[in-house]
Amino acid sequence: MCPKKEWETIKDRQDPRVANNINGKSTLRTTLQVLTNCIRVLEEMGSDEVLATWIKDIWVGKFGKTPKSRVAIFGEVAHA
């Protein structure tokens, strides 16, 4: 695996630290490709809007539940 301190200097997936097999395995390269594909699908399909609609219509509307706060989701401290 590539040490955390080196990630800032990696500019693309052709960087040898990502592109080459590490200990004979392509785990890092494969993991990055899967993450890239997932993020792209989420962006292209507008999943943020789909999820927001589901929360409003189903979670709150049908089930009567309370949506989670930003603090619960992201661990942020609410700013006044």
Backbone hydrogen bonds, N-H to C=O, Kabsch-Sander energy under -0.5 kcal/mol:
donor,donor_aa,acceptor,acceptor_aa,energy
6,E,3,P,-1.8
7,W,3,P,-0.6
7,W,4,K,-1.3
9,T,6,E,-1.3
10,I,6,E,-0.5
10,I,7,W,-1.1
11,K,9,T,-0.6
15,D,12,D,-1.4
18,V,15,D,-2.5
19,A,15,D,-3.4
20,N,16,P,-1.6
22,I,25,K,-2.9
23,N,21,N,-0.5
25,K,22,I,-1.5
30,T,26,S,-2.9
31,T,27,T,-2.8
32,L,28,L,-2.4
33,Q,29,R,-2.0
34,V,30,T,-2.5
35,L,31,T,-2.5
36,T,32,L,-2.4
37,N,33,Q,-2.6
38,C,34,V,-2.6
39,I,35,L,-2.5
40,R,36,T,-2.3
41,V,37,N,-2.4
42,L,38,C,-2.6
43,E,39,I,-2.4
44,E,40,R,-3.0
45,M,41,V,-2.4
46,G,43,E,-0.9
47,S,42,L,-2.3
49,E,46,G,-0.9
50,V,46,G,-1.9
51,L,47,S,-2.9
52,A,48,D,-2.1
53,T,49,E,-2.4
54,W,50,V,-2.3
55,I,51,L,-2.7
56,K,52,A,-2.3
57,D,53,T,-3.1
58,I,54,W,-2.5
59,W,54,W,-1.7
60,V,55,I,-2.8
61,G,56,K,-1.7
62,K,57,D,-0.7
62,K,58,I,-0.7
63,F,58,I,-2.8
64,G,60,V,-0.9
65,K,59,W,-2.6
73,I,69,S,-1.9
74,F,70,R,-3.5
75,G,70,R,-0.6
75,G,71,V,-1.9
76,E,70,R,-0.6
78,A,76,E,-0.5
